[in-house]
Amino acid sequence: STLAAAAVLSGVAAGSFLLGRWCNNNSSSNSSNSNKKNNNTNDNSNNNKTDNSKSSDSSRLQGGRPQEEKAEEEETAPPAAPSRPLPAQARGKLATEQLRAFLRQLPSKPIGPRGQRLDEAHSSAKAILLCASGKGGVGKSTIAVNLAYMLKQMGLEVGLLDLDIYGPSLPELVKVPEENCVTQNEAGRIIPIDYGGVALMSWGYVRPGEASTIRAPIANQIVTQLLTLVEWGPLDVLVIDSPPGTGDVLLTLAQTLSVDGAVLVTTSNTLSLADVAKGMQLFDKVEIPPLLVVRNMATTCCEACGYEQPLFADAALAGLAGFLRDRQVGLMDLPLDPLLSKAPMSFQPAMTYSYPFVRNPDHEARPAWAGLGRLAHAVLETLLGTEIQGEATAGEAAAVGPVRPKEAAAALRLRAGGLLEVRLRGGELRPVACGELRAACRCAHCVDDMTGEVKIDQAKIRADQTVRAKGVEVVGNYAVSIVWADGHSSIIATRALVELVHGGSAPGRGVGSGSW
């Protein structure tokens, strides 16, 4: 934040000179209005004297500043950054209730070593998300923490795991009492810390305030224990905050858990953007699909007048649009907000709603809060296979061409006799039991939306071989609507179809076959 402030004050950021002029104009206008109001109460002689003084000053002032000062500033002002096309901003289109219902249709997966069965696992999740960055200092941990708590505000059960052994950030962003904060149960598994309804775990909570002077093999063992021995219970989403870079921790994570997608955090400068490509290469190698790229601290907003301007002006942005479009990866901009990056000085009870940023109701009107809400929706929609829409400028369209339509991951077909089959991407057909899809329905008749209580006997429905479908209709490219023979209707997420026919995990989630 210090470097960002210095960049704005020195005029390095594009448009910073305009920001100062905007504020000065507002200040001059307010001062002029105040003087005019006071002059109206004076007698005619004072008015004439004031008018003469103002007319004399008007020959020397322009835009609230002396002309000679303005000319000098115009000579020394940095040249304006050229306009460059940026990628379209990802924006979701589904309501929170729909996202929550579609996510909970996904089969639960064990949070444990690969190959472990769900009935053997002590913890499970519908989705495992990774928050990563190619380099440090881009705000990755801040975004990971606030993303987790924003998902909690959407009504989901969320866990947050900090995998940075040498420099854990979670204990600084979410402070908890140090006395006996981490415990183990009788089975020897680690009990996560609950703060504000989100389950938390970090090596920094286990050894608070200690420098981790340990070698990489020991650190990898600690990472493996954090990935497999924390008893989260049943979760909707597990958010994992990885250390920056493309080192051992990410490889250990990919070998241990089945990660559903990654959010890559960067800033708008050459050093950070160069690491975006490296991060994409690693994700391709370990088969972790990138969901979104977050361009953090993209803009700054004047607290006095509300004027928003880019914080960085870098030539590397010119190639970002085509790079992300070619890979069909969305982009999300987040503004610089001093309150977002502000860490608590001491522990505060969760009932005070002091931190993290998105839990504080006083922050709901700030642009960063709205941006984090859009980020949570966009991440879930991309995970579920929804086509994230974006608004591109004419310059961008000319530079990178039209967006290729994204093929749906699966399609549902109605066969003779009311049976169903799934056509996967590539044309492969897989039969699916009607009872499985009927039991996965998350409508208000089947599941209490407020409590999440299942109101139907799912086991009985799954075992019923007489369940038949009467009609199937596509809902966008993210779901299908099924009308059953008894008249009931269900909306099933496309991703749930894919994972159902693959036995609980989507294809292409294993570790890459290439050498490390």
Disulfide bonds with the S-S distance in Angstrom:
none
